[in-house]
Amino acid sequence: MFDTILAEQNPHWMGRLYPETIERACFGEILRFLNVPHVVSITGVRRAGKSTLLKQTINYLLTHLNIAPENIVFLNLEHPYLNQYKNDVIYLEKIFENYVKIAKPQGRIYCFLDEIQFFDRWPIFIKSHYEQKNIKFFITGSNSFLMSQDLLTLLSGRTLPVEVFPLFFQEFVSAKTHTKIGYWFNFVQLAA
């Protein structure tokens, strides 16, 4: 049922890494949380780089820790195909079951859920699997949603927050060698 979307969103299952981007200052904080059981919740304004941080973390798991690709699952819950399922948390479970059936992971699973707030009652899914202690969750969402009183109550003591801000000046300068920002930055330097 969800095979196609899982395959599309997990190119690392086919041996492909996500495109490299600049390393953000908060990336080290995420790496420090890799070996603790808590859910890592990455919050920040739109376009601050939350999804990119998830993909950098996946690349790190693959290249530095040699985690098997099939033990890592990424899912952007904002995808239009998933919109029809967002009102029933049971579909998160069905997606997860579909992933296990397809990838056949062995050992600890690293589950990356981007834009978690698009699924109603998602903390129920997280909490039920968190208790099994064999899944490490990384979630992203807006500041207001992930910091809400309901979330703090439902996942109390189970989450470690990482706040992402738009690029700091040092990050912006290091980005000059990457993509469009680099071209713009070089143009500004030449014009000065």
Beta strands, then each sheet from edge to edge (+ up, - down):
strand 1: 39-44
strand 2: 72-76
strand 3: 109-114
strand 4: 135-141
strand 5: 159-164
sheet 1: 2+ 3+ 4+ 1+ 5+
end
